[in-house]
Amino acid sequence: MRIVAYCYCDPLLETPPDPAIWGVEVDQIYSDFGQRESLRQLISDAQVKPIDYCLVRNLGELADSTTADLSAIAIQLNNLESLGITVIALEQDYTSSFSQTGEDRLKHRQQWTQIFSQIQQQRRQQALQRGHARKRLQILPPPGKAPYGYRRSPTQYVLDKATAPIVKAFFERFILSGSLRGAVRYVEQVYYKKIAVSTGKRWLTHPVYRGDLLYQNQTVIPDTHPPLLTRLEAAQIDRLLRRNASLPPRTASAPRSLAGLVHCQRCQTLWQVGNVASRHQAKDYLYLRPQACAETPKCKAIAYGEFLDQTIEQICRELPVAVANLPVAQLEKQLTALKTAIAEKQAIVQQLPILESQGILDSQTHQLRRYGVKAEIAMLQQQLDQLPPDELQRIIPAVSLPQFWRDLSETERRFYFREFIQQIQVQRHPHAWELSFIFVFGKNPKRTS
């Protein structure tokens, strides 16, 4: 018994399927990708060496799906069945029947009517999908309303002069404060634009504001229109979001720079910033205390100013050492490799129009190849953005000065603390306390009294 399989893939809509989908071991798989050579070869081979069964995903693959006429399917099906081949459609309730009884013919006719109705509906859907796919290959914006801050032009998104400044101000506020809710409140107070927090988070992460297009199949095509975020700003936003995700709730926009960073080294209890207001004093007394201390006796509170001074002195000593211990050579090697790979992909994109003008590529192959290469560039760019900032070595001399930290406001200090420090651990002793840092890019915490 000889079993073969046939599948057709529209190059605009899909890629060749996994051979395991047939469910049984087949002797040969005939695959067409845009043309029908393999189907003709199947019929030719069946005339030489008989075939018992031919598996297809659905009968619609037997003829061109761009036409509304379904008679071509019946012709191809008749060509196969006239050779004694039993055709089985896996996605449809169809198996070739060679019985000539009246009841079987009636059942077969009803089956045909139902299957053709399904095929017509599938082709209408595919026509819409094919139109969207052609727009993707031409690197045109996806269907639907333009994102807030942009408007449509015939070929791309362009900045909307009325709304783009609002989105830009939102990004700048978030980069400055590191607070999503604070940035949302800011645009509402200053620009009277009320948005949900979820909308603000989507703005921060959506590729469209970085000058890239995102399609429904999650493919990202880079550098297609004017961005509202530079690559450097986008990488900084991604770091802020990753950093805030690891912080306790409601501490991302806390007014004090140490909020959410201090933990007990032994039990990992979070230390909170508290204050005591006195009627006869102009300033509040700030302190740090454990949220839920399990020790006996319980750990006492530490004056916030004293703790902050110790933190500044310690980070100025240890941060240069931690950065110096980074595998700079390995990071530079990764950085160079990614930049080289991106440059090579961009060279391929620039070469494609030349190959089409020379007749080596046709228009559709050119568009398919350009689309695939640009998607690969976007993936490489994403990997590049996730590496530590390459200016880290240059800014260390400045942030190693205690006066630099003391001249900052609490909001600015909070930003820089969280840029470098993942966690500050406290270990209490009867008459002293010790600090240890876990740096964002470090491995082992260091401790000082």
N, C-alpha and C positions, 0 to 999 in steps of 0.2 A: 504494500500500500504506500503510495507516494502522496505526501502532504506538503503543500507550499503555502506561502503567505504573500499577500500583496498589500502595500500601503502607499498612499499618496500624501505628500506634505506640501502645503502651500508655503513657499518661502517667505511670504509676508506675515504669516500667522503662526507658524510652528516650526519645530525642529524634528528630525527623525525620532520616532518613538523607541523605547527600550525593547529589545528583542524578546524580553521575557513576558510581554503583554499577551502573547498568543496562547499561553497556558499549556501547550503541548509542544513536543519536539517536532520541528518542521525540517524538511529536507533542504529547502531553499527559501530565502526571503527576497522578493522582488520589490525594490523601493524606487519610487519616482519622487523627484524634488523639483517641481515646476514643469516638467515635461512628461511624456508618456512612453518613453523608450522601453522601460522595464515591462510595462503592461503588454506592449507588442511582442517583446521577447518572451514573455510567459506564454502567450498564445502560440508563438512559433515553436517553443520547446515542447508544448503539449502535443503538437502534431507529430513530433519525432518520438518523444517518450511520454506515454500516457500519465496524466495526473488524476488522482482520485478525488482529492479535496483541495479547495483553495479558500484560505481564511482571509477575510477582510474585516477592517474595523466597522465600516458601514458601507452601504451600497453607493452612497454619494461620491465615494472616492474613485469610482470606475469611470467617471466622465468629468469634464471641465466644470468646476463649480462656479465659474463666473457667468454662466448662461442660465437663463430661467427654463430652458427647454430640457425636460427630463427624458426625452426619447433616447438621447445618447446613452443613458444608463441602461435602458432596456436593450439597446443594440449590443453594448459590450457584455451585458449579462447573458444575452442569448448566444453570443460568440463563445463564451466560456462553457455554457451548459450544452451547446451543440457538440462540444468535444468530449462530453461525458463527465465533465468536472462538476462535482457537487460544491456549490458556493455557500459558505457559511458566514453570515454577518454577525460579529460578536456584539455589537452595540444595538442590533435590531433583531427582532424575532423573525429571522429569515434563514431558511435552509432550502436549497434547491430540491424540488420535487419532480420526479419523472413519471409519476402516476397519471393515468389518463381517465380516472373515474370522474363522474360529474361532480360529486361532492368535493373531491380534492381540488378540482378546477375552480369551483366556487370559493372555497376557502383560500385558495391561492390568489384569486382576484381580489378578495377582501383584504388580504394581507398586503398586496401590492398597493391598494388605495391608501391604507394606513401608513405604509412606509414612505410613499411618495409625498404624503402630506407632511411627514416629519422632515423629509429632505428639503422641501420647499421652505419650511420654517427655518431650518438650519442655514440655508443659503441666504435668506434675508438677513439673518444675524451676521453671517460671514461677510456679506456685502458692506455692512456698517463697520465691522472690524477691519476689513481690508482698506476702507477709506481712512480709518484712523491710523492703520499701519503705514500707509503711504505718506501721511503727514509726519509720522515719526521718522521715516527714512529721509524725508526732506528737512528734518530738524525744525519742524514748525511746532508752535505751542499746542498742547492738547486741547480738546474741546472743552467748552465751559467758560464761565466768567473769569476774567483776568484776576490774579491775586491782588489783594489790597495793596496799593502803592504802585501798581502798574496799570497800563491799558494796552489794548491790542493794536498792533499795526499789521499790515498784510503779511509780514514775514516773521515777526518776533514780538516779544513784550517790550514796551518802552515805558520809561518812568512817567508817572502821573504827577505833574507839578503840584497838584493840590493835596495829594495824600502821601506821596513819597517822603516828604519831610517828617511826617508823623511817625512813620515806621523807622526812619533813620534816627529820630530822637529816642524812640523806644530802645533801639539797640544800644545807643550811646549811654543811656541811663542804666541799662542792665550791666554793661561793661564796667561802668563807674561804681555801681553799688553792689552788684552781684545778687540783687534781689529781683526775682520775677514779679512778685506782687507789688513791690515798690515801683518797678518800671510801668506796670499796668496803671497804678494810681497816678503816676506822673503824667502819662499821656491824657488821662481823664481830667486832671486838674488844669493842665496847661493848654491842651488842644481840644478839650471837651469831647474826646473820642473815647467812648466806653467800650472796652473789650473784655471778654472772659479771660481768666488765667490760662485756661486750656488753649485759647486762641493765641495768647502771647507766647506760650511754650512752642506752639506749632510755628509761629513766625521765627523763633530762634533756631529751629532745627530744619526748616524747610529749605531745600536746595535752591528754590526759585530766587530767594533773596541773596544768594551767593553767585547769581549769574548763571545758574544751571537749570536745565529742564528735568522734571521728574514725571515720567509716564506711568500709566496705570499698572504696567508690568514691573514697576519698581526700578526700571532702568534710568540711570542718571546720565545726561549728556552735558558736559561742562562747557562753560563760556559761550552761551548762546544769546545773551542779552546783557544790558548794563546792570551791574550788581548794586545792591544797597549795602553790602558787606564786603570788605576786602577779605582775602584769604587769611591774612593775619588776624583780623578781627573775628572771623568765623572760627579759627582754631582756638582763640582765646575764649569765645563763648562756649565752645565744646568743653574746654577744660573747666570753666565755671560750672557748667551743668553737671559734669561728672563729680566735681568737688562737692557741690550742694547736695547731690544725691546721697552722699555718705554722711551728711550732717544730720543731727537730730531735727525733728520738725520745728518750724518757727524760729530757727536760729540763722537762716540764710540772710535775713535782713535785720538781725538784732543790732541795737545801737552800739554795743560794746564789741571791741575787736576780738576778745578772747571767748566770746559766747560760742558754745558748741564744740570747742576744741579741747577743753580740759577734761580728762578722765582719771579716775583712780587706777593706778597701775595694777593693784591687786584684784579688784572686783569689777573694774571697767565701768563703775558708776559715773555718770555724767556730773560734772561740777557746774553749778548754776551761778550766774551773776545776780547778786542781790544788792539792795540799797536800804539805808536807814536815813530818813529825813528828820532833821531836828528843827524845832521851831525857832531856836535862837542862832542857827548857823545857816549861812548862805549856801553852802555846798552840802551835797549828800555824801554819806559815808558808803563807799562801794566795797564789796567783799565777794569772795568766791567760797561756796560751800557745797558739799556733796549732796546730790539729789536724794539719795536713799542709802545712807551709810550703814553697813552691817557690822561694823567694828564695835568693840566694847573696850574702853569708852569710845564714843563716836568721834570722828575726825572733826577738829575745830575749823572754823572758817579762817581764810587767809585774806588779808587786806589786798584789794584789787590792784592798787597802785604798786605795792611791793611786789606782787606776782608779775605785774606787767614789766616793771624794771628788770626783774630777774630774767624774764623771757627775752627782752631786748638784748641784754648783755650776752645771754647764752646763744641766741641765734646769730649774733655778730661773730662769735667765736667758731661756731660749729657749721654754719652754712657754707663758708668757703671750703672747709675740709670735706663736707659731704659732696659738694659739686666736683671737687678735685678727684674724688674717688669714683666718679661716674665713668663708665666705659666709653670715654669720648671717642676713641678710635672706632669702636663697634658702631656707635651712633652715627658717626660721620660716614662710615662705610654704608650703613643702611640708607642714610640721606642721599649719598652720591648714587647708589644703585637705583633708588626710586626716581631721582631726577633724570638719570640716564635713560631709564625705561620710558619715562614720560616723553623725553625728547625724541626717542626712537619712534614711539607711537605717533607723535605729532608729525614727524617726517613722513611716515606712511600716509597720513591723511593728506599732506601736501602733494604726495606723489600720485594719488588716485586720479585727479582730473587729467593729469598727463597721460596716464595709462588709458583712460577713456578716449581722449583725443586721438591716441594712436591706434584705437580699435582693439586693444588687448582686452578691455573690459567693456561690457555694455552698461547702459545707464542704471539698470536695476541692480546689477552686481556691484557697481560703484557705490550706490546708495547703501546697500546692505553692508558692504565692507566698511564704509565710513561710519555707519551707525554702530557696528560692533567695536571698531577701534576706539571711537569716542567713549563708549561705555567702559572699555578697559582703562582709558585714561582717567575717567572719573574714579574708578576703583583704586588706581594707583595714587591719585591725588588724595583720596580719603586716608589711605595708609600714611602718606606723607604728613598730613595734618595732625595725625595722632602721635607723631614723634615729639619728644620734648622740644621746646623752643630753642632754635639755634643761637639766640642772643643771650642765653643763660650765662655763658662765660663772661660776656661783656658787662652785664649788669651787676655781677657779684661784687666788684669793688665798691659800688655805690651802696648796696644794701648791707654791706658789712660795717657800716659806720653807725654807731648808736644815735648820733644826731639826726641821721636820715629818718629813723623810725619815730623819734620824738617830735620831729617837725610835722609829721603827718596828722591829719584828723583821724578820729576813731573809725570813720567809714573807710578812709584810704588805708589805714593800718589793717583793718579787717581784710580788705582785699589782698594786701601783700602777705599777711600771715597765712591766709588760706591758699595763696598761690604756691607757697613753699612747704607749709606744715600740714600734715594729715591729722596728727593728733599730738596733744601735749599730755604726758602722763605724770601724775603726782604720786609720790610715795611718802607717807607721813612717818615721822619718828617721834619719840617722846618730846624732844626739844628742838626739832628741826624738820624740814621737809626738803625733798629732792625733786628735781624736774628731769624729765627725759623727753626727747623729741622723736617723733616718727615723721621723717620728711616724706613728701609726696614721691620723690624719686630715690629715696634712700632705702636701705635694707634693715639696719639694726639701730634701735634707739640708743642715744647717749644720755648720760645722767650727770648732773651736777647738783651740788648742795646750794 
